[in-house]
Amino acid sequence: MTFLKSVFSTLVGLLIFSFVIGFFFFVTIAGLIAISSDEAPEITPNSVLTLNLSGFIHERVAEDPFKDLFPESADNKLALLETIETIARAKTDDNIKGIYLRHGGISGGYSALHEIRAALEDFKSSGKFIYSYAEYMPEANYYVASVADEIYLNPAGGMEFNGLSANVSFFKGLLDKLDIEAQIFRVGTYKSAVEPFFRKDLSEANREQMTSFINDIYDNYLLNVSETRGIALDKLRGISDQMLAREPEDALELGLITAVDYENGIKDKMREALGLEKDEDIQSINLQAYAKSNSPTYSSNKVAVIVAEGEIVSGKGDTETVGSDKFVKAIRDARKSDRVKAVVIRINSPGGSALASDVMWNEIMLTKAVKPVIASMSTVAASGGYYMAMPCDTIVAQPMTITGSIGIFGMIPNMGGFLENKLGITNDGVSTGEFSNLYRVSSALNEGEKAIIQNMVESGYESFTSKAAQGRNMSIDDLKAVASGRVWTGAQAKENGLVDVLGSYNDAVELAANAANLDGDYMISYYPALKTKWEELLGSMANEAEARIMKNKYGTMAEYVEKVKELESYKGIQARMPFEIEIK
């Protein structure tokens, strides 16, 4: 009997193994087929470009080779720069008669949303239509939808139109329970990135700056919606403050939308605009497919766009971070290329390592000496992100960009209590000098050690502010008056002299081309190169596996565990904006 069981188990194991191998063989072949069939689609006359406004906005997104095969499991990402370029192309494409906006929840910051909205407004100037439909309309989505000719909302749906809020999670209580002390070193009244580790609520300075910039962002929001919807600004603010648009019928009566109906209703409206019969199919193409037909005109001149998105770290970094080594190579390649006549640094970063930021600053300075360099700020270009912008010839920001935060900090956790009281681990040892064990985490620093680190932070702040003053042609006193770690919107930063121009990504590219006297004869080249489809796939699989493990292990607490784990990334002096501000 034991022998039969063994044979049966072996056969079952072979069957499972064969199934797994067969599955991966199928996936590989299917992926290769998907990759090999990447030809640009044919755009039929009288077509509609469909934009699915959901998921997370990123500056650039590597194509997923299996998205069409497994659409339910694919990451929902929207490539901002590709979206802007594709809308601009659709404007002049005779085959595209209009754009259909279909909404889910979209996340990515109001500066990015404003870029998309501005591109849609430009598209409308061609006389083509824009129709919008949502089952539920979040506030972020409505900002984009408000530019549409027709805005339909599902009868059973709803919308958010009640203002913005900015929230910060605090971990002091958690660290207290774990017997972990965050030893903080900082410069600047407003340098609040470390507040979550030593406070349980906002400081007055942090509350002041957050109140200031969130109100400035919403003022711009309301002003732009007022102009496109034809609703008086005071009335619109009242609708928001009192949350008067609670049901679809409320939104219709107040003029925020044009119809309460199901999706078939707006599709009938589109058929009418396209001159189709009631039951005729609408020729529709989604943004990703249409983007494949983007074929830029060749030119011997290039404007290099170097995209820096994510937290700033030393080394190569990864797809989620700005690695100084990778960035330095990218801008050096652009500088050495004879075809590259000008450079745009596209920044979407809250900052990070002060050392890595300074390394990249130096490379930008070397490039600026031989070619025009323009900074284009996206959703956030703060602290280390601003460090990258300040040496550029011209800094371009959106009014709702979050920037500034000129200040630095250091933090060393004292985990001695946690190790001994929670895990029973103690530490002891010897050293050759008084400060040989300066950066330990196993016990508290003494006053002399704290003084050394504080002096390093203050020295770093002086370096940051002096370089910022040099780049902005300001006195050091004037620069420090708007520094101290304070966060500003792009509009506020322009008033304070930290930004030169309020404008879009396209404006920054045009400025770079004009500075190089290219007279319209150029093509855009992006740096660094995106990972290959297979690299992106393997990276996504690894990230998803890690996320699933965290979720299974910690449940709803997983995101908070991740925040505490981020303490490990705070190596060296940091130049980053206030910790994880979420605006919604």
N, C-alpha and C positions, 0 to 999 in steps of 0.2 A: 504493500500500500504506500509506504514511504517513497519507494522508487517511482510509482505512478504519479504521486504528488509532485515529486521533483521534476519529472518529465513534463507534466502539465504546466508547472510554473515556468519552466524554461520556454515552452511553446508560447505561453501568454506573453512572456517578456519579449520574445522575438517578434511577435505580432505587433506589440506596442512600439518597439524600436523601429520596425519597418514602417509603421504608420507615421511616426514622427519624422523619419528620414524622407518619406514620400511627401509629407506636408511641406517640409522645408524646400524640397526639390521643386514642388509646384509653385511655392511662393517666389523662389529665385527665378524660375523661368518666367512667371507672370511679371515679375519686376523688370526683367530684361526686356520683355515685350513692351511693357509700359514705357521704358526708357527709349527703346528703339522707335517708338511711335510718337516722338515728340515734335513732329512736323507742325508748322503753324496751321491752325484750322482755317477753313474757307469761310469768309464772312458773307453771308447771303444778304441781298438787298432787303431793306425794310426791317432791319433787326433792332432788337432792344438789348442794351448792355445791362446785365443784372449784377448788382452789388449786394452781397450778403454782409450786412454790418453786424457782425457778432464776433465774440472771442476777443483775443488780445492783439493790440496793435504793436507791431515791431517795425523798425526802420526797414529791415530787409529780412526775407524768409527764404531759406533753402527749400527747393521743391521736394515734396514727399513722393517718392516713386510708387507708393502703395496707396495713395489717397483715394484713387478711383476704385481700387479693389476692395478696400476696407474703409469706406467713408465714415462709418459710425465710430471707429477707434482713432481716426486721424485728429491730430491737434488742430484746434480752431485758431488760426493765426491770420492776421491781415497785414500784408507788407505795405507800409505807408508810402515809401518812395515809388514803388511799382504802381500803387493805386493812383497816385497823383499823375504820373506819366501816362497811365492808361486812359484816365479821364480826359487828359489834354489831347491825346490822339483821337479819341472818340469824337471830340468836338468837331474835328475837320474831316471825319470819315463819313462819306455820303451814305454808306450802307447802314450806319447807326442813326436811328431816328430819335432815340430817347434813352433815358436811364431809368431803371426800376430799382428802387432802394427797398430791400427786404430786411427787416430788423429783428435782431435778437439782442441780448445784452452785450454791449461793446465796452471795452476797457482799454485805456491807453493814455489818458491825460487830455486835457482840453486844448492844448496847443496842437497835438496831432489831429484831433477832431476838427480844429479850425482849419488846418491845412487841407483836409478832405473837403470841408464845407466850401472853402474858397475856390478849390478846383471845380466843384459843382456849380458855383455861381458863375465862374468863367464859362463853363459848358453851356449854361442857360443863355448866355449872351449870343449864342449861335442861333437861337430861336427854337432849339430842340426842347422836348419836354423832359421833366423829371417827375416821376410818380413815386409815392412812398406808401408802404403798408407795414403795419405791425399788429401782432396779437397783443403785445404789451410794449409800451414805449417808455424805457428808462430816460432819465433826464439827459444823459450823455447822447443817446440816440436821437432824442428830439432836437438837440442842437444842430445835428446834421440834417435831419428831416425837415427842419423849418425852412429850408431853402427850396423845397419842392413845390411844384405847381399844384399838385393834389396830394393830400395827406389823409390816408384812410386808416381807421382804427377799428379793430374787431369789436362787435357789439358786446361781447362778454369780457373784453379786455379792460385795459386801464392804462394810465400813464403817470409818471412821476413828473411833477412840475412844482416843486416845493423848496427850491434852493439847494445849496451845497453844504456839506459838512466835511470837516477834516478831523480825522481821529488818529490817535497815537496809542499803541499798547505799551503798558508799563510793566516791568519785570522785577521791580524792587522787592515786592512781597514774595515772589517766587524765590529769588536769590536768598532772602532772609530765611525762608523755610529750609533751604538747602545749605545754609551756613556758608554762603559765598559772598564775599565783599568785593564790590567793583571799586578799585582804586583809580580815581579819575584825575586827569591832568588836561587842562584846556585853557584857551585864551579866547576872550570875546564874550560879551554879555549874552549874546544870542546864540552862542555855539551850543545848541541843545541836542545834538545828536546822541549824547550819552545820558541825557535825562532819564530815559526809561530804565537805566540800571542803578540810579541812586535816588529817584523820586517815584512817587505814586500818582502824581498828577502834573499838569503843565505849570512851569514857572510863569510868573507874570510877564517876563520878557518874551518867553516863547508864545504865550497866549496873545500878546500884543502883535507879534510878527505874523502869526498864523491868521489872526483876525483880519489883519491888513491885507495880506495877499489873497486870501480866499474871497474877500469882498471885492477886491479889484478884478479877480477872475470872473466873478458872477456879474459885476457891472458890465464887463465886456460881453458876456453871454447875453444878458438881457438887451443890451443895445443892438446887437446884431440880429437877434430874433425879432425885436421891435421893427427893425428896418425891413426885413423880408416878409414878415407877416402883416405889416401895416397896422400894428397895435401900438397905441401910445405907450411910451416907456413907463409912465407912472401907473397906468392901468395894468400893464404886464407885471410890474413889481408887486402890485396889490394881489394879483391872481396867485403869484408865487408865495408871497408872505402868508397869505391866508389859506393856501392850498385849496383853491376854489375848484380846480379841475380834478375832481375826485372820480368821476365816472366819464365814460366816453361821450355821453350826451352833454356833460358840462364843458368838456374840451371843445365840442362842436359849437355850442352856444357862445362860448367866449372867443371863438375865432382862432383857436390854436390849431385846429384841424379842419378839413373841408368835408369829411363824410364819415359816418359810422356805418360800416358795412364789412362783409366778409371778403376774402381775397378774390373770389370770383367777380365781385363787384368792380374792383379796381382793374381787373384784367379785361372786363368788358369796356371799361373806360379807355384802356390802352388800345384795344381793337378799334375803337372809334377813332382814336388819334392816328392810328396806322392805316385807316381806311379798309379794315378787314370786316368780313361778315361775322355775325355773332358766334358761330361755331368754328371759325377758322383758327388754326394754330398760330400762336405768336412765335416768331423766330427769335429765340433768345440765346444769348451767349454769356457765360459768366466771366468775371474779371480775369481769373487765372487763365482760362482758355484764350481769351482775347489778348491777354498780355503776351502770349507766345507769338503773336503776329507783329509785335513791336520789333521793327528792324531799323535801328538808327542809321541815318545816312553816314557813310564813311567820310572821315576827314583825317588829314594828317595831323591836325591839332586836337589836343585833348584837354578837357578840364577834369582833373582827378578829384573824385569825391571819396574822401576817407571817412568811413562810418565808424564812430566810436559809441557803442551802445552797451550799457551795463555798468556794473561796479568796476572801479579801477583797481587792478592788482599788478604786482610785479610778475615778470615771466611771460609765458605765452598766453595764459588765460584760457578761456574756452568760449563756447558759443554764447554764454550768458554774461561774459565779463569783457572788459577792455584790458587785455594783457599788454604791458608796456613793450615787451619784446616784439610782439606781433604788430603793434601800432608803429613802433620805430621802423621796422622793416618796410611797412606799407608806405610811410611818408618818405622814407629814404629812396625807395624804388621810384616813387613819383618825382622826387627831386632830381634823380639821375636820368630820368627818361627825357630824351630830346623832344618827344611828341607832347609831353605834358607841359602846357604853358602856364597853367594856374591851378591852384589847389583850393578845394572847399573841405573844411573839417566839419563834418556833420555830427553834432554832439547830442546824445541822449543819455546822460549819466549823472547820478547823484554824488559822484566822487568816490573816494576810497583811499588807497595808499598815497600818502604825501610824497614819498620817494618816487613811486612810479609816475605820479603826476609831473614831478619835476624833470624826470628823465624825458618824458614826452614833450614837455615845454621846451627843453633844449633842442630837440630835433625840429620842432616847429620853428624856432628861432633861426636855425641853420637854413631851413627851407625858405623862410621869409626873406632871407638875404639875397636869394637868387630868383624867386618867383612870387607873384602875388598869392597871398594866403587869406582866405575869407572864412570866418567862423559862422556856421549856421546852427542855431540852437533849436532843438526840438522841444519835447515836453519838459525836460529838465536838463539844465547844464549848471549845476551848483557845486560849490566847493572845488573838489578836484576837477569836476566838469568845467567850471569857470577857469580854473588854472590852465586848461588846454586852450580856452578861447582867448585869454588875455594877451598873448603875444601876436595875435593875428592882426592884419592890416585893418580889417573892418569886422565888427561883430554884428551879426543880424539875428534878431530874436523875434518871436511872435509876442503879441501883447500878453498872452496867457502863459508864456514860458515861465517856469520856476527857475530862478538863477540867483547869483550872488553867493551867500553863505561863505564869505571869505574868512576863514578861520580854521584852526586845526585842533586836534585833541589827541590824547593818548589814554589808554586804559589797560590796566593789568589786573586780572581777577586774583584775589586772594582766596584760594580754595583749600587752605589749611583746615578750617573748621569742617568743611564738607568731607574731606578725605579722612579726618580722624573721627568725627562724630557720626558720620553716616556709613563710612566704609571700613573704619578701623585701621586706616593707613596713616603712619607717621613718617616724617622725613628728617634726616640728619646728615651731616657731611662736613667736609673741610674745604677751604679755598686758599688761594695764594695771596689774595689782596682783600682790602676792605669791601670793595664793590664787585668782586668777581662773580657773585651770584645775584646780580642786580635784577635780572628779568625773570626771577623765579615766580611760580604761582602757588607754591606749597606753603607759604607763610606771608605775613604782612611785611611791607617795606617799612624801614625805619625813616626818620625824618630826613636824614642825610641823603638816602637813596631817593626819596620823594623829591627832594630839592633838585637833584641832578636831572631827573626826568622832566620836571616842570621847566627847568631852564632850557632843555632841548625843545620842548613844545613852544616856549616863548621865542626861541631862536628861529624855529620853523615858521612861526607867525610873522616875524620880522622879514624873513626871506620872501614869504608869500605876498605880503602887502607891498614890499618895495618893488617886486617884480610887477605886481598889478599896477602900481602907480606909474612905473616906467612904461608899461604897455598902454595905459590909458592917458598918458601925458598929464597926469595930475600930481599935485604935491602929496607927500606922504600923509600929511594931516588931513587933507581933503579926502583921500582914499580911505583912511581909517575911520572917518566920520560915517561912511556908508558900509564899512566892513563889520568887524566885531561878530562875524558869523551870521549876520542877519540875512534872511531870505527875502528876495524881492520878486515881483512879477517882471516880465520883460518890459512892460510899459513903465513901471516904477524904476527899473534899472536904467532905462533910457533917460529919464528925468534926472537920475543921480550920476549920469556920465559913465555908467558901467557897460552900456550898450550903445552902438552907433545908429543902427537902423532898425525900425520895426518892419518886418517883412517876412516873406515865405522862403522856403527852400529854393524855389525857382528864382526868387529875387537874389539870393546869395550866389547861385550859379551864374546869373547874368552879370552881377557885379564882378565876379572873378574873371569872366570872359572879357568884359569891358576893360578891366585893369590890365589884361594881357593884350589888348587891342586886336581881338580876334574877329571883330566885325561879323559875328554870327556864324563864322566858319569853324565849327568845332563839334566834337562828340564827347559824351560823358563816359568816363571809365571809373568803375567802382573798385575801391580797395578797402580791406584785404579781400581776397577771393573767398566766396562762400565755400563751405565744405561740399564735397561731392555728395551725390544722393545717397550713396552707400554709407559714407561717414556719418551723414545726418541721421540715417536710419538706425545705425548701430548706437549712436549717441542718444537718440530718442528712446530706444529700447532700454538702455542702461538707466536713463533718467526716470523712465516710467517704472522700471523695476524697483528702483530706490524709493520712489514716491509711494508705491504700493506697500513696500515693507514698512515704511514709516507710518502709513495709514493703518495698516493691520496691527502694528505694535502699539501705537499711541491713540488711535481713533481720532476724536475731535480735537485732542490736544496736540496733534502732530505739528500744526503750524507754529504753536508756541514753543515746542521742543526745537524746531528749526531755528527760531529766533535766538534761543539760548546757544545753540550750536554755532551761530554766526559769530559769537564772541571769539571763536578760534581764528576767524579771518581778520580780526583787528590786530594784525601784526605790525609793529612799528607805529610811527606817528601817522594819524589819519586826517585826511581832508575830505570830509563828506558832509552832506546836508543833514538836517534833523531826521532822526531815525524813522523810517517807514511811515511817512505821512500818507494817509489814504484819503483822497478827495472823492466824494461821491454825492 
